[in-house]
Amino acid sequence: MTYWLCITNEDNWKVIREKKVWGVAERHKNTINKVNVGDKLVIYEIQRSGKDYKPPYIRGVYEVVSEVYKDNSKIFKPTPKNPNEKFPYRVKLKEIQIFEPPINFKDLIPKLKFITNKKKWSGHLMGKAMRVIPEEDYKIIIEQMS
């Protein structure tokens, strides 16, 4: 089993939660193709800056319940930089845990192994839709549930 940190924004978090589906853009096809049924996805919502500031959050944990499939229906909101993006490579999900309130990701940084540079931690996520995290980090995150 592999543990993944999946990077999304507030709008697409709502889609993931409602439709129980995770999708990535065409350019991340090779990454999502490594996902298997039974893998765990930790949903990370990027921070918002400016007057609507929000810290980065861990929103929930899901289990993958389908093989990767391609679907061009427009359910995810594209990014302003890429308004025609559809995130066609997808997997179906089963909810394990939704964090209410969400977990502030910055509080976890000192404990997470995959973040080797604690000062420039966002570099570990930049330009990625999803990345593998060690099982130890997954356990640290889900311990926040209790």
N, CA, C and O atoms as a GROMACS GRO file, in nm:
protein
  584
    1MET      N    1   0.084  -0.118   0.000
    1MET     CA    2   0.000   0.000   0.000
    1MET      C    3   0.088   0.125   0.000
    1MET      O    4   0.192   0.129   0.066
    2THR      N    5   0.045   0.224  -0.074
    2THR     CA    6   0.120   0.350  -0.083
    2THR      C    7   0.034   0.460  -0.023
    2THR      O    8  -0.088   0.458  -0.034
    3TYR      N    9   0.100   0.556   0.040
    3TYR     CA   10   0.033   0.672   0.100
    3TYR      C   11   0.069   0.794   0.016
    3TYR      O   12   0.186   0.816  -0.016
    4TRP      N   13  -0.032   0.872  -0.019
    4TRP     CA   14  -0.014   0.987  -0.107
    4TRP      C   15  -0.064   1.113  -0.039
    4TRP      O   16  -0.166   1.111   0.031
    5LEU      N   17   0.007   1.222  -0.060
    5LEU     CA   18  -0.042   1.354  -0.023
    5LEU      C   19  -0.092   1.416  -0.153
    5LEU      O   20  -0.016   1.432  -0.249
    6CYS      N   21  -0.220   1.450  -0.157
    6CYS     CA   22  -0.284   1.503  -0.278
    6CYS      C   23  -0.312   1.651  -0.258
    6CYS      O   24  -0.378   1.690  -0.162
    7ILE      N   25  -0.262   1.732  -0.349
    7ILE     CA   26  -0.262   1.876  -0.333
    7ILE      C   27  -0.375   1.936  -0.415
    7ILE      O   28  -0.383   1.917  -0.536
    8THR      N   29  -0.464   2.010  -0.346
    8THR     CA   30  -0.580   2.068  -0.413
    8THR      C   31  -0.606   2.207  -0.358
    8THR      O   32  -0.535   2.255  -0.271
    9ASN      N   33  -0.710   2.271  -0.412
    9ASN     CA   34  -0.750   2.402  -0.361
    9ASN      C   35  -0.889   2.389  -0.297
    9ASN      O   36  -0.950   2.282  -0.299
   10GLU      N   37  -0.937   2.498  -0.242
   10GLU     CA   38  -1.063   2.494  -0.168
   10GLU      C   39  -1.180   2.449  -0.255
   10GLU      O   40  -1.261   2.367  -0.212
   11ASP      N   41  -1.189   2.502  -0.377
   11ASP     CA   42  -1.300   2.465  -0.466
   11ASP      C   43  -1.299   2.316  -0.497
   11ASP      O   44  -1.402   2.250  -0.490
   12ASN      N   45  -1.182   2.264  -0.531
   12ASN     CA   46  -1.175   2.123  -0.570
   12ASN      C   47  -1.184   2.029  -0.450
   12ASN      O   48  -1.220   1.913  -0.466
   13TRP      N   49  -1.151   2.078  -0.330
   13TRP     CA   50  -1.175   1.998  -0.209
   13TRP      C   51  -1.325   1.968  -0.199
   13TRP      O   52  -1.364   1.856  -0.164
   14LYS      N   53  -1.407   2.067  -0.228
   14LYS     CA   54  -1.553   2.047  -0.220
   14LYS      C   55  -1.598   1.939  -0.320
   14LYS      O   56  -1.686   1.859  -0.288
   15VAL      N   57  -1.538   1.938  -0.439
   15VAL     CA   58  -1.571   1.838  -0.541
   15VAL      C   59  -1.529   1.698  -0.492
   15VAL      O   60  -1.606   1.602  -0.502
   16ILE      N   61  -1.408   1.688  -0.438
   16ILE     CA   62  -1.358   1.560  -0.386
   16ILE      C   63  -1.453   1.507  -0.279
   16ILE      O   64  -1.490   1.390  -0.279
   17ARG      N   65  -1.492   1.595  -0.189
   17ARG     CA   66  -1.578   1.553  -0.077
   17ARG      C   67  -1.716   1.510  -0.126
   17ARG      O   68  -1.770   1.409  -0.080
   18GLU      N   69  -1.773   1.585  -0.219
   18GLU     CA   70  -1.908   1.554  -0.268
   18GLU      C   71  -1.910   1.432  -0.359
   18GLU      O   72  -1.997   1.345  -0.344
   19LYS      N   73  -1.816   1.425  -0.451
   19LYS     CA   74  -1.822   1.322  -0.556
   19LYS      C   75  -1.735   1.200  -0.527
   19LYS      O   76  -1.741   1.100  -0.598
   20LYS      N   77  -1.652   1.208  -0.421
   20LYS     CA   78  -1.562   1.097  -0.384
   20LYS      C   79  -1.476   1.055  -0.504
   20LYS      O   80  -1.469   0.938  -0.540
   21VAL      N   81  -1.412   1.155  -0.564
   21VAL     CA   82  -1.323   1.128  -0.677
   21VAL      C   83  -1.202   1.222  -0.669
   21VAL      O   84  -1.214   1.338  -0.630
   22TRP      N   85  -1.086   1.169  -0.706
   22TRP     CA   86  -0.963   1.249  -0.714
   22TRP      C   87  -0.920   1.251  -0.860
   22TRP      O   88  -0.921   1.148  -0.926
   23GLY      N   89  -0.883   1.369  -0.910
   23GLY     CA   90  -0.839   1.380  -1.048
   23GLY      C   91  -0.716   1.466  -1.061
   23GLY      O   92  -0.692   1.557  -0.982
   24VAL      N   93  -0.637   1.435  -1.165
   24VAL     CA   94  -0.517   1.515  -1.193
   24VAL      C   95  -0.515   1.555  -1.340
   24VAL      O   96  -0.581   1.494  -1.424
   25ALA      N   97  -0.438   1.658  -1.368
   25ALA     CA   98  -0.422   1.708  -1.504
   25ALA      C   99  -0.341   1.610  -1.588
   25ALA      O  100  -0.272   1.522  -1.536
   26GLU      N  101  -0.352   1.627  -1.717
   26GLU     CA  102  -0.281   1.542  -1.815
   26GLU      C  103  -0.132   1.528  -1.780
   26GLU      O  104  -0.077   1.419  -1.790
   27ARG      N  105  -0.068   1.638  -1.741
   27ARG     CA  106   0.076   1.635  -1.717
   27ARG      C  107   0.114   1.549  -1.595
   27ARG      O  108   0.232   1.518  -1.577
   28HIS      N  109   0.017   1.512  -1.512
   28HIS     CA  110   0.045   1.429  -1.394
   28HIS      C  111  -0.001   1.284  -1.413
   28HIS      O  112  -0.012   1.208  -1.317
   29LYS      N  113  -0.027   1.248  -1.540
   29LYS     CA  114  -0.076   1.114  -1.573
   29LYS      C  115   0.019   1.006  -1.521
   29LYS      O  116  -0.026   0.905  -1.466
   30ASN      N  117   0.150   1.024  -1.538
   30ASN     CA  118   0.245   0.922  -1.496
   30ASN      C  119   0.244   0.901  -1.346
   30ASN      O  120   0.265   0.789  -1.298
   31THR      N  121   0.217   1.007  -1.270
   31THR     CA  122   0.211   0.994  -1.124
   31THR      C  123   0.087   0.916  -1.083
   31THR      O  124   0.097   0.819  -1.008
   32ILE      N  125  -0.029   0.958  -1.130
   32ILE     CA  126  -0.152   0.890  -1.087
   32ILE      C  127  -0.156   0.745  -1.134
   32ILE      O  128  -0.221   0.661  -1.073
   33ASN      N  129  -0.086   0.715  -1.243
   33ASN     CA  130  -0.083   0.577  -1.291
   33ASN      C  131  -0.009   0.483  -1.195
   33ASN      O  132  -0.013   0.361  -1.212
   34LYS      N  133   0.059   0.538  -1.095
   34LYS     CA  134   0.126   0.456  -0.993
   34LYS      C  135   0.032   0.424  -0.877
   34LYS      O  136   0.068   0.346  -0.788
   35VAL      N  137  -0.087   0.483  -0.877
   35VAL     CA  138  -0.184   0.463  -0.769
   35VAL      C  139  -0.256   0.330  -0.788
   35VAL      O  140  -0.292   0.293  -0.900
   36ASN      N  141  -0.275   0.258  -0.677
   36ASN     CA  142  -0.343   0.129  -0.680
   36ASN      C  143  -0.464   0.129  -0.588
   36ASN      O  144  -0.472   0.207  -0.493
   37VAL      N  145  -0.558   0.040  -0.617
   37VAL     CA  146  -0.671   0.021  -0.528
   37VAL      C  147  -0.617  -0.014  -0.390
   37VAL      O  148  -0.527  -0.097  -0.376
   38GLY      N  149  -0.672   0.050  -0.287
   38GLY     CA  150  -0.626   0.027  -0.149
   38GLY      C  151  -0.528   0.132  -0.100
   38GLY      O  152  -0.506   0.143   0.020
   39ASP      N  153  -0.469   0.209  -0.192
   39ASP     CA  154  -0.380   0.318  -0.149
   39ASP      C  155  -0.460   0.421  -0.070
   39ASP      O  156  -0.582   0.434  -0.086
   40LYS      N  157  -0.389   0.495   0.016
   40LYS     CA  158  -0.453   0.598   0.097
   40LYS      C  159  -0.413   0.736   0.044
   40LYS      O  160  -0.296   0.763   0.018
   41LEU      N  161  -0.513   0.823   0.029
   41LEU     CA  162  -0.489   0.960  -0.017
   41LEU      C  163  -0.520   1.056   0.096
   41LEU      O  164  -0.630   1.056   0.152
   42VAL      N  165  -0.422   1.139   0.130
   42VAL     CA  166  -0.439   1.245   0.229
   42VAL      C  167  -0.460   1.374   0.150
   42VAL      O  168  -0.375   1.412   0.069
   43ILE      N  169  -0.573   1.440   0.172
   43ILE     CA  170  -0.606   1.558   0.093
   43ILE      C  171  -0.553   1.684   0.163
   43ILE      O  172  -0.589   1.715   0.276
   44TYR      N  173  -0.465   1.754   0.090
   44TYR     CA  174  -0.399   1.875   0.138
   44TYR      C  175  -0.456   1.993   0.060
   44TYR      O  176  -0.452   1.994  -0.064
   45GLU      N  177  -0.509   2.092   0.131
   45GLU     CA  178  -0.562   2.212   0.067
   45GLU      C  179  -0.459   2.324   0.080
   45GLU      O  180  -0.416   2.358   0.190
   46ILE      N  181  -0.420   2.380  -0.036
   46ILE     CA  182  -0.318   2.485  -0.035
   46ILE      C  183  -0.367   2.608   0.041
   46ILE      O  184  -0.487   2.632   0.053
   47GLN      N  185  -0.271   2.684   0.092
   47GLN     CA  186  -0.308   2.805   0.164
   47GLN      C  187  -0.350   2.914   0.068
   47GLN      O  188  -0.311   2.915  -0.049
   48ARG      N  189  -0.430   3.005   0.119
   48ARG     CA  190  -0.468   3.124   0.041
   48ARG      C  191  -0.402   3.242   0.107
   48ARG      O  192  -0.401   3.255   0.229
   49SER      N  193  -0.347   3.330   0.024
   49SER     CA  194  -0.282   3.447   0.081
   49SER      C  195  -0.369   3.570   0.059
   49SER      O  196  -0.478   3.562   0.002
   50GLY      N  197  -0.318   3.682   0.104
   50GLY     CA  198  -0.392   3.807   0.087
   50GLY      C  199  -0.499   3.822   0.193
   50GLY      O  200  -0.491   3.762   0.300
   51LYS      N  201  -0.600   3.904   0.163
   51LYS     CA  202  -0.701   3.933   0.265
   51LYS      C  203  -0.787   3.812   0.300
   51LYS      O  204  -0.847   3.808   0.407
   52ASP      N  205  -0.795   3.715   0.210
   52ASP     CA  206  -0.869   3.592   0.238
   52ASP      C  207  -0.778   3.484   0.293
   52ASP      O  208  -0.804   3.365   0.273
   53TYR      N  209  -0.671   3.524   0.362
   53TYR     CA  210  -0.571   3.429   0.407
   53TYR      C  211  -0.633   3.309   0.480
   53TYR      O  212  -0.721   3.323   0.564
   54LYS      N  213  -0.583   3.193   0.444
   54LYS     CA  214  -0.616   3.068   0.513
   54LYS      C  215  -0.489   2.986   0.515
   54LYS      O  216  -0.417   2.982   0.416
   55PRO      N  217  -0.460   2.920   0.627
   55PRO     CA  218  -0.341   2.835   0.630
   55PRO      C  219  -0.362   2.711   0.543
   55PRO      O  220  -0.474   2.681   0.504
   56PRO      N  221  -0.253   2.638   0.514
   56PRO     CA  222  -0.270   2.510   0.442
   56PRO      C  223  -0.331   2.408   0.539
   56PRO      O  224  -0.295   2.403   0.656
   57TYR      N  225  -0.422   2.329   0.487
   57TYR     CA  226  -0.494   2.233   0.571
   57TYR      C  227  -0.481   2.091   0.522
   57TYR      O  228  -0.464   2.066   0.402
   58ILE      N  229  -0.490   1.997   0.615
   58ILE     CA  230  -0.519   1.858   0.582
   58ILE      C  231  -0.670   1.845   0.602
   58ILE      O  232  -0.722   1.869   0.711
   59ARG      N  233  -0.740   1.807   0.495
   59ARG     CA  234  -0.886   1.805   0.497
   59ARG      C  235  -0.946   1.668   0.525
   59ARG      O  236  -1.051   1.657   0.588
   60GLY      N  237  -0.877   1.564   0.476
   60GLY     CA  238  -0.936   1.432   0.495
   60GLY      C  239  -0.846   1.322   0.442
   60GLY      O  240  -0.741   1.347   0.382
   61VAL      N  241  -0.889   1.199   0.468
   61VAL     CA  242  -0.818   1.081   0.423
   61VAL      C  243  -0.917   0.990   0.351
   61VAL      O  244  -1.029   0.968   0.398
   62TYR      N  245  -0.874   0.939   0.236
   62TYR     CA  246  -0.959   0.852   0.154
   62TYR      C  247  -0.881   0.727   0.114
   62TYR      O  248  -0.758   0.726   0.113
   63GLU      N  249  -0.957   0.623   0.082
   63GLU     CA  250  -0.899   0.502   0.024
   63GLU      C  251  -0.938   0.496  -0.122
   63GLU      O  252  -1.052   0.526  -0.158
   64VAL      N  253  -0.844   0.457  -0.208
   64VAL     CA  254  -0.870   0.442  -0.351
   64VAL      C  255  -0.949   0.312  -0.372
   64VAL      O  256  -0.908   0.205  -0.326
   65VAL      N  257  -1.063   0.322  -0.443
   65VAL     CA  258  -1.148   0.205  -0.465
   65VAL      C  259  -1.169   0.173  -0.613
   65VAL      O  260  -1.253   0.090  -0.647
   66SER      N  261  -1.093   0.238  -0.701
   66SER     CA  262  -1.102   0.206  -0.844
   66SER      C  263  -0.964   0.214  -0.907
   66SER      O  264  -0.873   0.276  -0.852
   67GLU      N  265  -0.951   0.151  -1.023
   67GLU     CA  266  -0.832   0.170  -1.104
   67GLU      C  267  -0.837   0.314  -1.159
   67GLU      O  268  -0.943   0.378  -1.157
   68VAL      N  269  -0.724   0.363  -1.208
   68VAL     CA  270  -0.721   0.494  -1.273
   68VAL      C  271  -0.804   0.485  -1.401
   68VAL      O  272  -0.794   0.388  -1.476
   69TYR      N  273  -0.885   0.587  -1.425
   69TYR     CA  274  -0.964   0.593  -1.548
   69TYR      C  275  -0.960   0.735  -1.602
   69TYR      O  276  -0.925   0.829  -1.531
   70LYS      N  277  -0.998   0.749  -1.728
   70LYS     CA  278  -0.998   0.881  -1.791
   70LYS      C  279  -1.142   0.925  -1.812
   70LYS      O  280  -1.224   0.851  -1.865
   71ASP      N  281  -1.171   1.048  -1.769
   71ASP     CA  282  -1.305   1.104  -1.780
   71ASP      C  283  -1.287   1.254  -1.803
   71ASP      O  284  -1.232   1.325  -1.718
   72ASN      N  285  -1.332   1.302  -1.918
   72ASN     CA  286  -1.314   1.444  -1.951
   72ASN      C  287  -1.428   1.534  -1.904
   72ASN      O  288  -1.429   1.653  -1.936
   73SER      N  289  -1.525   1.479  -1.830
   73SER     CA  290  -1.633   1.566  -1.782
   73SER      C  291  -1.573   1.670  -1.687
   73SER      O  292  -1.481   1.642  -1.611
   74LYS      N  293  -1.629   1.790  -1.695
   74LYS     CA  294  -1.570   1.902  -1.621
   74LYS      C  295  -1.634   1.912  -1.483
   74LYS      O  296  -1.734   1.982  -1.464
   75ILE      N  297  -1.575   1.842  -1.385
   75ILE     CA  298  -1.628   1.851  -1.249
   75ILE      C  299  -1.535   1.933  -1.159
   75ILE      O  300  -1.580   1.992  -1.061
   76PHE      N  301  -1.406   1.936  -1.192
   76PHE     CA  302  -1.310   2.012  -1.112
   76PHE      C  303  -1.296   2.153  -1.168
   76PHE      O  304  -1.308   2.174  -1.289
   77LYS      N  305  -1.270   2.247  -1.080
   77LYS     CA  306  -1.252   2.385  -1.123
   77LYS      C  307  -1.106   2.403  -1.169
   77LYS      O  308  -1.014   2.373  -1.094
   78PRO      N  309  -1.086   2.452  -1.292
   78PRO     CA  310  -0.947   2.472  -1.340
   78PRO      C  311  -0.878   2.585  -1.266
   78PRO      O  312  -0.943   2.668  -1.201
   79THR      N  313  -0.747   2.588  -1.276
   79THR     CA  314  -0.671   2.696  -1.214
   79THR      C  315  -0.676   2.818  -1.306
   79THR      O  316  -0.691   2.803  -1.427
   80PRO      N  317  -0.663   2.938  -1.250
   80PRO     CA  318  -0.664   3.058  -1.336
   80PRO      C  319  -0.555   3.054  -1.443
   80PRO      O  320  -0.574   3.106  -1.553
   81LYS      N  321  -0.440   2.991  -1.412
   81LYS     CA  322  -0.330   2.982  -1.509
   81LYS      C  323  -0.365   2.889  -1.625
   81LYS      O  324  -0.310   2.904  -1.734
   82ASN      N  325  -0.455   2.794  -1.602
   82ASN     CA  326  -0.486   2.694  -1.702
   82ASN      C  327  -0.638   2.671  -1.708
   82ASN      O  328  -0.686   2.567  -1.664
   83PRO      N  329  -0.712   2.769  -1.762
   83PRO     CA  330  -0.858   2.766  -1.752
   83PRO      C  331  -0.927   2.651  -1.826
   83PRO      O  332  -1.045   2.625  -1.800
   84ASN      N  333  -0.858   2.582  -1.916
   84ASN     CA  334  -0.921   2.471  -1.989
   84ASN      C  335  -0.891   2.334  -1.929
   84ASN      O  336  -0.931   2.231  -1.984
   85GLU      N  337  -0.820   2.334  -1.818
   85GLU     CA  338  -0.780   2.208  -1.756
   85GLU      C  339  -0.901   2.131  -1.703
   85GLU      O  340  -0.992   2.189  -1.643
   86LYS      N  341  -0.900   1.999  -1.726
   86LYS     CA  342  -1.015   1.918  -1.683
   86LYS      C  343  -0.981   1.813  -1.577
   86LYS      O  344  -1.073   1.756  -1.519
   87PHE      N  345  -0.855   1.787  -1.549
   87PHE     CA  346  -0.816   1.683  -1.453
   87PHE      C  347  -0.882   1.549  -1.490
   87PHE      O  348  -0.958   1.493  -1.411
   88PRO      N  349  -0.851   1.498  -1.611
   88PRO     CA  350  -0.923   1.381  -1.662
   88PRO      C  351  -0.880   1.246  -1.603
   88PRO      O  352  -0.955   1.149  -1.610
   89TYR      N  353  -0.760   1.239  -1.546
   89TYR     CA  354  -0.714   1.111  -1.490
   89TYR      C  355  -0.761   1.102  -1.346
   89TYR      O  356  -0.722   1.183  -1.261
   90ARG      N  357  -0.845   1.002  -1.318
   90ARG     CA  358  -0.917   1.000  -1.191
   90ARG      C  359  -0.918   0.862  -1.126
   90ARG      O  360  -0.896   0.760  -1.191
   91VAL      N  361  -0.945   0.865  -0.996
   91VAL     CA  362  -0.973   0.743  -0.920
   91VAL      C  363  -1.093   0.771  -0.831
   91VAL      O  364  -1.114   0.883  -0.785
   92LYS      N  365  -1.172   0.668  -0.808
   92LYS     CA  366  -1.286   0.678  -0.716
   92LYS      C  367  -1.236   0.653  -0.573
   92LYS      O  368  -1.140   0.579  -0.551
   93LEU      N  369  -1.303   0.718  -0.478
   93LEU     CA  370  -1.256   0.717  -0.340
   93LEU      C  371  -1.364   0.670  -0.242
   93LEU      O  372  -1.484   0.681  -0.267
   94LYS      N  373  -1.317   0.617  -0.131
   94LYS     CA  374  -1.403   0.586  -0.017
   94LYS      C  375  -1.351   0.669   0.099
   94LYS      O  376  -1.232   0.666   0.130
   95GLU      N  377  -1.440   0.743   0.163
   95GLU     CA  378  -1.400   0.830   0.274
   95GLU      C  379  -1.356   0.746   0.394
   95GLU      O  380  -1.425   0.653   0.435
   96ILE      N  381  -1.241   0.782   0.449
   96ILE     CA  382  -1.195   0.722   0.575
   96ILE      C  383  -1.220   0.819   0.689
   96ILE      O  384  -1.274   0.783   0.793
   97GLN      N  385  -1.179   0.945   0.667
   97GLN     CA  386  -1.192   1.045   0.773
   97GLN      C  387  -1.192   1.184   0.713
   97GLN      O  388  -1.108   1.217   0.630
   98ILE      N  389  -1.287   1.266   0.757
   98ILE     CA  390  -1.286   1.410   0.725
   98ILE      C  391  -1.248   1.481   0.854
   98ILE      O  392  -1.302   1.452   0.960
   99PHE      N  393  -1.154   1.574   0.845
   99PHE     CA  394  -1.112   1.646   0.964
   99PHE      C  395  -1.196   1.773   0.981
   99PHE      O  396  -1.189   1.865   0.900
  100GLU      N  397  -1.273   1.776   1.086
  100GLU     CA  398  -1.354   1.893   1.121
  100GLU      C  399  -1.318   1.932   1.264
  100GLU      O  400  -1.351   1.857   1.355
  101PRO      N  401  -1.255   2.044   1.287
  101PRO     CA  402  -1.202   2.137   1.187
  101PRO      C  403  -1.082   2.074   1.116
  101PRO      O  404  -1.025   1.975   1.163
  102PRO      N  405  -1.043   2.132   1.001
  102PRO     CA  406  -0.926   2.079   0.930
  102PRO      C  407  -0.799   2.096   1.013
  102PRO      O  408  -0.792   2.181   1.102
  103ILE      N  409  -0.700   2.014   0.984
  103ILE     CA  410  -0.571   2.020   1.055
  103ILE      C  411  -0.482   2.124   0.987
  103ILE      O  412  -0.466   2.122   0.865
  104ASN      N  413  -0.426   2.214   1.066
  104ASN     CA  414  -0.332   2.312   1.012
  104ASN      C  415  -0.201   2.238   0.979
  104ASN      O  416  -0.132   2.188   1.067
  105PHE      N  417  -0.170   2.234   0.849
  105PHE     CA  418  -0.052   2.159   0.802
  105PHE      C  419   0.077   2.211   0.864
  105PHE      O  420   0.168   2.133   0.892
  106LYS      N  421   0.085   2.342   0.887
  106LYS     CA  422   0.209   2.400   0.941
  106LYS      C  423   0.242   2.342   1.078
  106LYS      O  424   0.360   2.334   1.116
  107ASP      N  425   0.139   2.300   1.154
  107ASP     CA  426   0.164   2.239   1.285
  107ASP      C  427   0.230   2.102   1.273
  107ASP      O  428   0.296   2.057   1.366
  108LEU      N  429   0.213   2.037   1.158
  108LEU     CA  430   0.269   1.902   1.137
  108LEU      C  431   0.412   1.904   1.084
  108LEU      O  432   0.485   1.806   1.100
  109ILE      N  433   0.452   2.013   1.022
  109ILE     CA  434   0.581   2.019   0.952
  109ILE      C  435   0.699   1.969   1.036
  109ILE      O  436   0.780   1.892   0.986
  110PRO      N  437   0.711   2.011   1.163
  110PRO     CA  438   0.827   1.964   1.241
  110PRO      C  439   0.833   1.813   1.256
  110PRO      O  440   0.941   1.757   1.277
  111LYS      N  441   0.718   1.745   1.247
  111LYS     CA  442   0.712   1.600   1.271
  111LYS      C  443   0.724   1.517   1.142
  111LYS      O  444   0.754   1.398   1.150
  112LEU      N  445   0.701   1.577   1.027
  112LEU     CA  446   0.693   1.500   0.903
  112LEU      C  447   0.831   1.472   0.842
  112LEU      O  448   0.912   1.564   0.823
  113LYS      N  449   0.856   1.345   0.812
  113LYS     CA  450   0.986   1.303   0.759
  113LYS      C  451   1.008   1.347   0.614
  113LYS      O  452   1.120   1.382   0.576
  114PHE      N  453   0.901   1.346   0.533
  114PHE     CA  454   0.920   1.377   0.390
  114PHE      C  455   0.958   1.523   0.369
  114PHE      O  456   1.009   1.559   0.263
  115ILE      N  457   0.934   1.607   0.468
  115ILE     CA  458   0.973   1.748   0.458
  115ILE      C  459   1.110   1.762   0.523
  115ILE      O  460   1.123   1.778   0.644
  116THR      N  461   1.212   1.756   0.438
  116THR     CA  462   1.349   1.759   0.491
  116THR      C  463   1.395   1.902   0.518
  116THR      O  464   1.478   1.925   0.606
  117ASN      N  465   1.343   1.998   0.442
  117ASN     CA  466   1.378   2.138   0.464
  117ASN      C  467   1.259   2.206   0.533
  117ASN      O  468   1.165   2.249   0.466
  118LYS      N  469   1.265   2.214   0.664
  118LYS     CA  470   1.152   2.264   0.743
  118LYS      C  471   1.126   2.414   0.718
  118LYS      O  472   1.013   2.461   0.736
  119LYS      N  473   1.229   2.489   0.677
  119LYS     CA  474   1.210   2.632   0.652
  119LYS      C  475   1.144   2.657   0.517
  119LYS      O  476   1.055   2.742   0.505
  120LYS      N  477   1.188   2.584   0.417
  120LYS     CA  478   1.131   2.600   0.281
  120LYS      C  479   1.044   2.479   0.248
  120LYS      O  480   1.058   2.419   0.142
  121TRP      N  481   0.954   2.446   0.338
  121TRP     CA  482   0.874   2.323   0.327
  121TRP      C  483   0.787   2.319   0.202
  121TRP      O  484   0.761   2.211   0.149
  122SER      N  485   0.741   2.436   0.154
  122SER     CA  486   0.649   2.433   0.040
  122SER      C  487   0.716   2.380  -0.087
  122SER      O  488   0.648   2.336  -0.179
  123GLY      N  489   0.848   2.385  -0.092
  123GLY     CA  490   0.920   2.331  -0.207
  123GLY      C  491   0.899   2.181  -0.225
  123GLY      O  492   0.919   2.128  -0.334
  124HIS      N  493   0.859   2.113  -0.118
  124HIS     CA  494   0.833   1.969  -0.126
  124HIS      C  495   0.700   1.940  -0.195
  124HIS      O  496   0.670   1.825  -0.226
  125LEU      N  497   0.620   2.046  -0.219
  125LEU     CA  498   0.488   2.029  -0.278
  125LEU      C  499   0.471   2.101  -0.411
  125LEU      O  500   0.382   2.069  -0.489
  126MET      N  501   0.557   2.199  -0.436
  126MET     CA  502   0.545   2.284  -0.556
  126MET      C  503   0.540   2.203  -0.685
  126MET      O  504   0.618   2.111  -0.706
  127GLY      N  505   0.446   2.240  -0.771
  127GLY     CA  506   0.438   2.181  -0.904
  127GLY      C  507   0.389   2.038  -0.905
  127GLY      O  508   0.391   1.973  -1.010
  128LYS      N  509   0.345   1.987  -0.792
  128LYS     CA  510   0.298   1.849  -0.786
  128LYS      C  511   0.147   1.845  -0.767
  128LYS      O  512   0.088   1.936  -0.707
  129ALA      N  513   0.085   1.741  -0.818
  129ALA     CA  514  -0.057   1.717  -0.789
  129ALA      C  515  -0.066   1.622  -0.670
  129ALA      O  516  -0.159   1.629  -0.589
  130MET      N  517   0.033   1.534  -0.662
  130MET     CA  518   0.035   1.436  -0.554
  130MET      C  519   0.176   1.382  -0.540
  130MET      O  520   0.254   1.380  -0.635
  131ARG      N  521   0.207   1.336  -0.418
  131ARG     CA  522   0.338   1.279  -0.395
  131ARG      C  523   0.328   1.172  -0.287
  131ARG      O  524   0.242   1.177  -0.199
  132VAL      N  525   0.417   1.075  -0.296
  132VAL     CA  526   0.421   0.968  -0.198
  132VAL      C  527   0.474   1.024  -0.066
  132VAL      O  528   0.566   1.106  -0.064
  133ILE      N  529   0.415   0.979   0.043
  133ILE     CA  530   0.466   1.012   0.176
  133ILE      C  531   0.492   0.880   0.251
  133ILE      O  532   0.427   0.780   0.223
  134PRO      N  533   0.587   0.881   0.345
  134PRO     CA  534   0.614   0.758   0.420
  134PRO      C  535   0.497   0.720   0.511
  134PRO      O  536   0.420   0.806   0.553
  135GLU      N  537   0.485   0.592   0.540
  135GLU     CA  538   0.379   0.544   0.629
  135GLU      C  539   0.385   0.615   0.764
  135GLU      O  540   0.281   0.645   0.823
  136GLU      N  541   0.506   0.643   0.813
  136GLU     CA  542   0.520   0.712   0.942
  136GLU      C  543   0.450   0.849   0.938
  136GLU      O  544   0.384   0.888   1.034
  137ASP      N  545   0.466   0.921   0.827
  137ASP     CA  546   0.401   1.052   0.815
  137ASP      C  547   0.249   1.037   0.808
  137ASP      O  548   0.176   1.117   0.866
  138TYR      N  549   0.203   0.935   0.737
  138TYR     CA  550   0.059   0.908   0.731
  138TYR      C  551   0.004   0.886   0.872
  138TYR      O  552  -0.101   0.938   0.908
  139LYS      N  553   0.078   0.807   0.952
  139LYS     CA  554   0.032   0.778   1.087
  139LYS      C  555   0.030   0.905   1.174
  139LYS      O  556  -0.061   0.923   1.255
  140ILE      N  557   0.129   0.992   1.156
  140ILE     CA  558   0.132   1.120   1.229
  140ILE      C  559   0.007   1.201   1.195
  140ILE      O  560  -0.056   1.260   1.283
  141ILE      N  561  -0.028   1.203   1.068
  141ILE     CA  562  -0.146   1.280   1.023
  141ILE      C  563  -0.274   1.219   1.080
  141ILE      O  564  -0.357   1.292   1.135
  142ILE      N  565  -0.291   1.087   1.069
  142ILE     CA  566  -0.419   1.031   1.116
  142ILE      C  567  -0.429   1.029   1.268
  142ILE      O  568  -0.538   1.017   1.323
  143GLU      N  569  -0.314   1.041   1.337
  143GLU     CA  570  -0.320   1.052   1.484
  143GLU      C  571  -0.390   1.181   1.526
  143GLU      O  572  -0.435   1.192   1.640
  144GLN      N  573  -0.398   1.278   1.435
  144GLN     CA  574  -0.464   1.405   1.467
  144GLN      C  575  -0.615   1.385   1.484
  144GLN      O  576  -0.685   1.472   1.536
  145MET      N  577  -0.664   1.269   1.439
  145MET     CA  578  -0.809   1.242   1.447
  145MET      C  579  -0.854   1.227   1.591
  145MET      O  580  -0.965   1.264   1.627
  146SER      N  581  -0.766   1.172   1.674
  146SER     CA  582  -0.811   1.137   1.810
  146SER      C  583  -0.807   1.255   1.904
  146SER      O  584  -0.842   1.241   2.021
   0.00000   0.00000   0.00000
